[in-house]
Amino acid sequence: GQNIDQPTEMTATEGAIVQINCTYQTSGFNGLFWYQQHAGEAPTFLSYNVLDGLEEKGRFSSFLSRSKGYSYLLLKELQMKDSASYLCAVRDYGQNFVFGPGTRLSVLP
Amino acid sequence: DGGITQSPKYLFRKEGQNVTLSCEQNLNHDAMYWYRQDPGQGLRLIYYSQIVNDFQKGDIAEGYSVSREKKESFPLTVTSAQKNPTAFYLCASKGGNAFFGQGTRLTVV
C-alpha cells in the first residue's frame, strides 16, 4: 500500500529554524519531492531528493534516507511569508505522485 | 510563458448538474493529472493520463470522467453521481516534477 505521514501542524517563530518530517511506505520509490502551498493556491515545487543525503537550496534544505523511508524539510531564518502548508510527495516507478496530508506551518512574529 | 491554466478559479453549480473543469498546458508534457483537495487533507488522485487518448482511474474516480483528445487539454467532468463534489480541484502535468494549475474551487449548492 501507499502511506505517507507528516505532522498536521507546526508553529515556529520568525527568524528560527524548523524541521518538517515525512515518513513514507510506498510500493515503489523514484524520488521524494517537497511542495509549498499557500491557502487557496496551487502547490509550488521546493525540492527533490532521489539519493540519500542533504540537498540545500538557499534557506530551504531537504534530507532523504531511503533505507529508513524518511525525509525532512529544513527551513532556516523563517519569515512570515513561509506560513503555508508543506506537502511531501513520493514518485513511484509508474512516475505517479503520492502526496502526504501536508503540514500546516504557522510562523509567529 | 509556459504553464498550466485552469478555469474558472471559482465555480458554483446546483446539485444534480454535471460540470466540466478546464485544464490546458503548453509545457509539452505527456502526463497530466487531476487531484482533489479537501480542507486539511492532502491531494487525492482522481484520474491521470500518460498519453493522448489514454487515461487511468486514480484512487477516487467514482463520479468523475475525463477525456484526453489533445496533448494540451485534460478536462474533468464532475457528474451528478459524485456524492460530495464541493472541493478544491488541482490539475497538474509532469515533466521532471509536477507543475500545478491555479486550482478550481467548486461549490455545489
Interface residues (C-beta under 8 A of the other chain):
Chain A: I4 T8 F33 Y35 G40 E41 A42 P43 T44 F45 Y48 L87 A89 Q95 N96 F97 V98 F99 G100 P101 G102 R104
Chain B: A31 Y33 Y35 G40 Q41 G42 L43 R44 L45 Y48 Q50 F88 L90 A92 K94 G96 N97 A98 F99 F100 G101 Q102 G103 R105
